[in-house]
Amino acid sequence: MTIETQTKSTRAEVTREAGSHVRSPEFLALLTARVARRTESQAPGNGAEARAYLDEEIVPELAELGFESEVHPNPESSEHPLLIASRIEDESLPTVLLYGHGDVQFAHDSQWDEGLDPWVLSQDGDRLYGRGSADNKGQHTVNSLALATVLRALAADPASSRLGYNVKVLIETAEEAGSLGLSAFAAAHRDELEADLFLASDGPRIAAEVPTLFLGSRGALNFRLVCHERDGDHHSGNWGGKLRNPATVIAAAINALVDGRGVIRIPDLRPTDPPASVRAAVAELPDIVEDGAPAIDPDWGEPGLTPAERVFAYNVLEVLALDAGNPAQVNNAIPGRAAAHMQLRFVVGTDLTDFETRVRTYLQSQGITGVEVIAEHCVPATRLDPEAAVVAAAAQSIRDTTGLKPAIEPNLGGTIPNDVFAEVLGLPTVWVPHSYPGCNQHAPNEHALLSILEQGAEIMAGMFWDMKENPDDWFSSKTDEHAENTHAENTHAEITDADVTEAEGQGA
């Protein structure tokens, strides 16, 4: 057997072993204990639970792998601590930064199906039910297991006992609360978090059976349109035709910004054309419709784009809620006030500087006056170039482990705090999700698929192994001009990290 054959054989053995651990009673017991911890980050008074998760679950686990850990206070919240752990083989070696979050969404205890408890891990065939099983306790637990498997295999051979790179870990406990304080924390601890590559697992694959990489996320800007003409309502018969109707004005304002087919009308909110590498990556994405998913509306959104391009390579302007009058008890009255809650999902290249003034000026140019534009929450857009060397390395690693071609999303359609890692820390960002679209993250009956967690452990073990074997393929993208992470600027100097609200899941 040649040395090359021995290496491949060892890699295959390590990946299989990592996957088999996920099926073990020990892994299920570990995940059971973690799901049982009620780390709802949006619920006040849960700081002790968050701290216990880090102190009692993560610190001991990483200590066994040779990490030194420190739990830090959150600069913006006393209830959401963060952990930094480091395993340094040599300061001169490249470093990968891993990430996860120990907090979960509200449990919605009473809404789970009979026989299910959000705080009790329960198995039904391939499904592991429990809050955090998919988002994110199951995913970051799998990644630690994969790293542990590789380290054990290396320790068994004194001739190759080193990884050949350093590993750092950041675990936060406020992701479901908008990653409160994460940006400020990363900026303050930039030296401790310095690395050459960011690698993490969160969110869903594009489909259960398709291993997936995503390289960033669309940005999200929430804003309101408000028309306040007068206090109180007035009889529509006596005053109709004499008084401006705020609801009518708001309806016109919405239509001026986005038409009845979902096409963005305001030029400033339309993105620039995506780079060729992004279009090429999106064109390669499989066209999969999950069972239970709503049917796609083919005539909705920007003309000339495929549904995948509309989600992964373009902007979308949505109306989230409308507020006027009293729909529960309609009166024959002109409302004194009306508002629309809006959201712009945007890709890299969208200029949102001076957002409020530009939108208000556009509405006035369309003859619509008296509408206040109020920007609320903004998370920047980020995207690693799909042609970055590390993307090719990660994709090849997945193929070598699974025999499957991975889907490569230039960015999520949703929003996560990737800007912290791409912009504040300046890292190439690669995400390898171990969940799927039907996992019910944030909803009742959240569950992970054991088969995906098993394959995820195999994939991550393969990646950790390949970083050792071919470090130049993995750690060159930080300085690669084709791999530069770019972002869209925040809308307004007054919009801070503390304003960010994650509304959907992967974060938002």
C-alpha positions in Angstrom: 0.0 0.0 0.0 1.5 3.4 -1.0 1.6 6.3 1.4 -1.0 8.1 -0.7 -3.3 5.1 -0.4 -2.7 5.0 3.3 -3.7 8.6 3.6 -6.9 8.2 1.7 -7.8 5.1 3.7 -7.2 6.9 7.0 -9.4 9.8 5.8 -12.2 7.5 4.9 -11.9 5.7 8.2 -12.0 9.0 10.1 -15.1 10.3 8.3 -16.9 7.0 8.8 -16.0 7.0 12.5 -17.3 10.6 12.9 -20.6 9.6 11.4 -21.0 6.5 13.5 -20.5 8.5 16.7 -23.7 10.5 15.8 -25.6 7.2 16.0 -24.1 6.3 19.4 -25.9 6.5 22.7 -23.2 8.9 23.9 -24.0 11.5 21.3 -27.8 11.2 21.9 -27.2 11.6 25.6 -25.0 14.7 25.1 -27.6 16.3 22.8 -30.4 15.4 25.2 -28.6 17.2 28.0 -28.0 20.3 25.8 -31.6 20.5 24.6 -32.8 20.3 28.2 -31.1 23.6 29.0 -33.6 26.3 28.6 -31.5 28.9 26.8 -34.2 31.1 25.4 -32.2 34.3 24.6 -35.3 36.5 24.0 -36.7 35.7 27.4 -35.5 38.0 30.2 -33.8 36.5 33.2 -32.1 33.6 31.3 -28.5 34.8 31.8 -27.7 32.0 34.3 -28.9 29.4 31.9 -26.8 30.9 29.1 -23.7 31.0 31.3 -24.3 27.4 32.5 -24.5 26.2 28.9 -21.1 27.7 28.2 -19.5 26.7 31.5 -20.9 23.2 31.9 -21.3 22.1 28.3 -18.8 23.8 26.1 -15.8 24.5 28.3 -15.3 20.9 29.4 -15.9 19.5 25.9 -13.2 21.8 24.4 -10.8 21.3 27.3 -10.7 17.6 26.4 -9.6 18.6 22.9 -6.8 20.8 24.2 -8.5 24.2 24.1 -8.1 27.0 26.6 -11.5 28.7 27.1 -12.7 32.0 28.6 -16.3 33.1 29.1 -16.7 36.8 28.5 -19.4 39.3 29.4 -21.5 40.7 26.6 -20.8 44.4 26.0 -24.5 45.1 25.5 -26.3 42.6 27.7 -25.5 41.0 31.1 -27.6 38.0 30.1 -25.8 36.9 27.0 -22.2 35.9 27.6 -19.8 34.7 24.9 -17.0 32.2 24.9 -13.7 32.3 23.1 -11.6 29.1 23.1 -8.2 28.5 21.4 -6.1 25.5 20.5 -2.8 26.9 19.4 -0.2 24.5 18.0 2.1 27.2 16.7 1.4 31.0 16.4 3.0 30.9 12.9 0.4 28.4 11.6 -2.8 29.4 9.9 -6.0 29.5 12.0 -9.6 28.5 11.5 -12.3 30.2 13.5 -15.4 28.0 14.3 -18.7 29.4 15.5 -22.0 28.3 17.0 -24.7 29.6 19.3 -26.0 28.0 22.4 -29.3 30.0 22.6 -32.6 29.0 21.2 -35.9 30.7 20.1 -38.9 30.7 22.4 -40.0 27.2 23.0 -43.8 27.7 22.4 -44.3 24.7 24.8 -48.1 24.5 24.4 -48.0 24.4 20.6 -46.0 21.2 20.1 -47.7 18.0 19.0 -48.9 15.6 21.7 -46.1 13.6 23.1 -43.4 16.1 22.2 -41.7 18.4 24.7 -39.4 21.2 23.4 -37.0 20.5 26.3 -36.8 16.7 25.9 -35.0 15.2 23.0 -37.1 12.5 21.5 -36.5 10.3 18.5 -39.1 9.3 15.9 -37.4 7.4 13.1 -34.9 9.8 11.5 -36.2 12.8 13.4 -34.7 14.2 16.7 -37.3 16.5 18.2 -36.3 19.3 20.6 -35.7 23.0 20.8 -32.2 23.6 19.5 -31.8 20.1 18.0 -31.4 21.8 14.6 -30.8 25.4 15.5 -28.0 25.4 16.7 -27.1 23.0 19.4 -27.2 19.9 17.2 -25.1 21.6 14.5 -22.2 22.9 16.7 -22.2 19.7 18.7 -21.6 17.7 15.5 -18.7 20.0 14.5 -17.0 19.5 17.8 -17.5 15.7 17.5 -16.0 15.7 14.0 -12.9 17.7 15.3 -12.5 15.3 18.2 -12.6 12.3 15.9 -9.8 13.8 13.8 -7.7 14.7 16.8 -8.1 11.1 18.2 -7.0 9.6 14.9 -3.9 11.9 14.8 -3.0 11.1 18.4 -2.9 7.4 17.6 0.0 8.1 15.1 2.9 9.9 16.8 4.3 10.7 13.4 1.3 12.8 12.4 -0.2 13.9 15.7 -0.5 17.6 14.8 -3.3 19.3 12.9 -0.9 21.7 11.3 -3.2 24.6 12.0 -4.7 26.4 14.9 -8.4 26.3 15.9 -10.4 29.0 17.7 -14.0 28.7 18.7 -16.6 31.5 19.3 -19.9 30.6 20.9 -22.5 33.3 21.5 -25.8 33.1 23.4 -27.7 35.9 21.8 -28.1 34.9 18.1 -31.8 34.5 18.4 -32.0 37.9 20.0 -30.3 39.5 16.9 -26.7 38.6 18.0 -26.9 41.3 20.5 -23.4 42.7 21.2 -21.6 40.3 18.8 -20.2 43.0 16.5 -19.0 45.2 19.4 -17.5 42.1 21.1 -15.7 41.0 18.0 -14.3 44.4 17.5 -13.0 44.5 21.1 -11.6 41.0 20.9 -10.2 41.2 17.3 -6.7 40.0 18.4 -8.1 36.9 20.2 -10.3 36.1 17.2 -7.7 36.7 14.6 -7.8 33.9 12.0 -7.4 33.0 8.3 -10.8 31.3 7.7 -14.2 31.3 9.3 -16.1 27.9 9.2 -19.4 27.3 10.8 -22.7 25.5 10.6 -26.2 27.0 10.9 -29.3 27.3 8.9 -30.7 24.8 6.4 -29.3 23.0 3.4 -31.0 23.9 0.1 -32.7 20.4 0.5 -32.3 17.5 2.9 -30.5 15.3 0.4 -28.1 18.0 -1.0 -25.0 18.9 1.0 -24.8 22.7 0.8 -22.3 25.5 1.2 -23.3 29.1 1.6 -20.9 32.0 1.6 -22.7 34.9 3.2 -26.2 36.3 3.5 -28.5 38.9 2.0 -28.9 42.0 4.1 -32.1 42.9 5.8 -33.4 46.4 6.4 -36.7 46.9 8.2 -38.4 50.2 7.9 -41.8 51.9 8.4 -43.8 54.2 6.2 -46.0 56.4 8.4 -48.6 59.0 7.5 -50.1 60.8 10.5 -52.6 63.4 9.4 -54.5 64.1 12.6 -55.5 62.6 15.9 -58.6 60.6 15.8 -60.9 59.3 13.0 -63.5 61.3 11.2 -66.8 60.3 9.6 -66.3 59.3 6.0 -69.6 60.7 4.8 -69.2 64.1 6.4 -65.5 64.5 5.7 -64.8 62.2 2.8 -63.3 64.2 -0.1 -62.2 67.0 2.3 -59.6 65.2 4.3 -56.5 63.3 3.2 -56.8 59.6 4.0 -53.6 58.3 5.5 -54.4 54.8 4.5 -54.8 55.8 0.8 -51.6 57.7 1.0 -49.7 54.7 2.4 -51.2 52.4 -0.2 -49.9 54.8 -2.9 -46.5 55.0 -1.3 -46.2 51.2 -1.3 -47.2 51.0 -4.9 -44.7 53.7 -5.8 -41.9 51.6 -4.2 -43.0 48.1 -5.4 -45.7 47.2 -7.9 -48.5 44.7 -7.8 -46.2 42.0 -9.2 -43.5 42.4 -6.6 -41.1 44.4 -8.9 -39.1 47.1 -7.2 -39.9 50.5 -8.7 -37.5 52.8 -6.8 -34.2 52.8 -8.7 -32.1 53.3 -5.5 -33.4 50.0 -4.0 -32.6 47.9 -7.1 -29.2 46.2 -7.0 -26.4 46.3 -9.4 -26.0 43.3 -11.7 -24.4 40.4 -9.8 -20.9 39.3 -10.8 -20.6 36.5 -13.3 -19.3 34.1 -10.7 -22.5 34.7 -8.6 -24.8 34.1 -11.6 -22.8 31.0 -12.5 -23.1 29.6 -8.9 -26.8 30.3 -8.8 -27.4 28.7 -12.2 -25.9 25.5 -10.8 -28.3 25.3 -7.8 -30.6 22.3 -8.0 -34.3 23.1 -8.5 -35.9 21.3 -5.6 -39.4 21.6 -4.1 -39.7 20.2 -0.6 -42.9 18.4 0.4 -45.2 20.8 2.1 -43.5 23.9 0.6 -45.8 26.5 -1.0 -46.0 26.5 -4.8 -43.8 29.1 -6.4 -45.5 32.0 -8.2 -43.7 32.1 -11.5 -44.9 35.6 -12.5 -43.9 37.2 -9.2 -40.8 39.4 -8.8 -38.2 40.8 -11.1 -38.9 39.8 -14.8 -36.2 37.8 -16.6 -34.8 36.2 -13.4 -35.2 32.6 -12.3 -36.7 32.0 -8.9 -33.3 31.1 -7.6 -31.8 34.3 -8.9 -34.6 36.3 -7.2 -33.7 34.7 -3.8 -29.9 34.5 -4.0 -28.8 37.3 -6.4 -31.4 40.0 -6.2 -33.3 42.4 -3.9 -36.9 42.0 -2.8 -39.1 44.6 -1.1 -41.8 43.1 1.1 -44.8 44.5 3.0 -44.8 42.7 6.4 -47.8 44.4 8.0 -50.3 47.2 7.5 -51.8 49.4 10.2 -54.9 51.5 9.6 -58.3 51.8 11.2 -59.8 48.8 13.1 -60.2 45.7 10.8 -61.9 43.8 13.7 -64.6 46.4 13.9 -64.7 48.6 10.8 -66.1 52.0 11.2 -67.3 54.4 8.5 -64.4 56.7 9.3 -61.3 58.1 7.8 -58.4 57.0 9.9 -56.2 59.7 11.3 -53.0 57.6 10.9 -51.7 54.7 8.8 -48.5 52.8 8.6 -46.8 50.1 6.7 -44.1 47.8 8.1 -41.7 47.1 5.2 -38.6 45.0 4.7 -35.8 45.1 2.1 -33.8 42.0 1.6 -30.7 43.1 -0.3 -27.6 41.7 -1.9 -24.0 43.1 -1.9 -23.7 46.2 -4.1 -26.9 47.9 -2.9 -26.1 51.4 -1.7 -28.3 52.3 1.3 -26.5 55.4 2.5 -28.9 58.1 3.6 -31.7 55.7 3.0 -34.6 57.6 4.7 -33.9 60.8 2.7 -33.6 59.0 -0.6 -36.8 57.1 -0.2 -38.7 60.2 1.0 -37.4 62.2 -1.9 -38.4 59.5 -4.4 -41.9 59.4 -3.0 -42.2 63.2 -3.3 -41.0 63.0 -6.9 -44.0 60.6 -7.4 -46.4 63.2 -5.9 -46.7 61.5 -2.6 -46.1 63.8 0.4 -46.6 63.6 4.1 -45.0 60.1 4.5 -42.4 59.7 7.1 -39.7 57.0 6.3 -38.3 55.4 9.5 -35.4 53.0 9.2 -35.3 50.5 12.1 -33.1 47.4 11.8 -30.4 46.7 9.4 -28.0 43.8 8.9 -25.5 44.3 6.1 -25.2 42.0 3.1 -22.1 39.9 2.7 -20.9 37.4 0.1 -17.6 35.5 -0.4 -16.7 35.2 -4.1 -17.8 31.7 -5.2 -14.5 31.5 -7.1 -12.4 31.8 -3.9 -9.9 29.0 -3.5 -11.4 27.9 -0.2 -14.8 27.4 -1.8 -13.3 25.0 -4.3 -11.5 23.2 -1.5 -14.6 22.9 0.6 -16.7 21.7 -2.4 -14.1 19.1 -3.3 -13.9 17.9 0.3 -17.6 17.3 0.4 -17.5 15.4 -2.9 -14.6 13.2 -1.6 -16.6 12.4 1.6 -20.1 11.9 0.2 -19.7 11.3 -3.5 -22.2 14.1 -4.0 -21.9 17.5 -5.7 -22.7 20.2 -3.1 -25.0 23.1 -3.8 -23.1 26.4 -3.5 -25.2 29.4 -2.5 -23.3 32.7 -2.9 -25.4 33.9 0.0 -28.5 32.9 1.9 -31.8 34.4 0.9 -32.2 35.1 4.7 -30.0 37.0 7.0 -27.4 36.0 9.6 -24.7 38.0 11.4 -22.1 37.1 8.8 -21.0 40.7 8.5 -19.3 40.3 12.0 -17.0 37.7 10.6 -16.6 39.0 7.1 -16.3 42.7 7.9 -15.3 43.2 11.5 -12.9 40.3 11.5 -12.1 40.4 7.7 -12.4 36.6 7.2 -13.4 34.5 4.2 -16.7 32.9 5.4 -17.9 29.4 4.6 -21.0 27.9 6.1 -21.8 24.1 6.0 -25.4 23.7 7.3 -26.5 20.4 8.9 -30.3 21.0 8.8 -33.0 21.2 6.1 -35.8 23.5 5.1 -38.5 21.5 6.9 -36.8 21.4 10.3 -39.3 23.8 11.9 -36.6 25.9 13.4 -38.2 28.7 15.5 -41.5 26.9 15.2 -43.2 24.2 17.3 -41.9 20.6 16.6 -38.3 21.7 15.7 -36.3 18.7 14.8 -33.0 17.6 13.3 -32.6 14.7 10.9 -30.2 12.1 12.3 -29.2 11.2 8.8 -28.1 14.8 8.1 -26.3 15.1 11.4 -24.5 11.9 10.6 -23.5 13.0 7.2 -22.6 16.5 8.6 -20.1 14.8 11.0 -18.5 13.0 8.2 -18.3 16.1 6.1 -16.7 18.2 8.8 -14.3 15.4 9.8 -13.2 15.3 6.1 -12.8 19.1 6.1 -10.7 19.1 9.2 -8.6 16.3 7.8 -8.2 18.1 4.4 -7.1 21.3 6.1 -4.2 19.4 7.5 -3.3 17.7 4.2 -3.7 20.7 1.9 -3.5 23.9 4.0 -2.7 26.2 1.0 -6.1 25.3 -0.5 -7.9 26.3 2.6 -6.0 29.2 4.0 -5.0 31.3 1.0 -8.4 33.1 0.4 -7.9 35.7 3.1 -5.5 37.5 0.8 -6.9 36.3 -2.5 -8.1 39.3 -4.5 -10.9 37.1 -5.9 -12.2 36.2 -2.5 -12.7 39.6 -1.0 -15.9 39.7 1.2 -17.9 42.8 0.3 -20.8 44.4 2.0 -23.6 46.9 1.7 -23.3 49.8 4.0 -25.6 50.4 6.9 -28.5 52.7 6.2 -27.9 55.3 8.9 -25.4 56.2 11.5 -28.1 55.8 14.1 -28.8 52.2 13.3 -26.5 50.1 15.5 -25.8 46.5 16.1 -28.2 46.6 19.1 -31.0 47.5 16.7 -30.7 44.3 14.7 -33.5 41.9 15.1 -33.4 38.4 13.8 -36.9 37.5 12.6 -36.7 34.3 10.8 -34.2 31.8 11.5 -31.0 31.2 10.2 -31.0 34.3 11.8 -33.5 36.5 10.0 
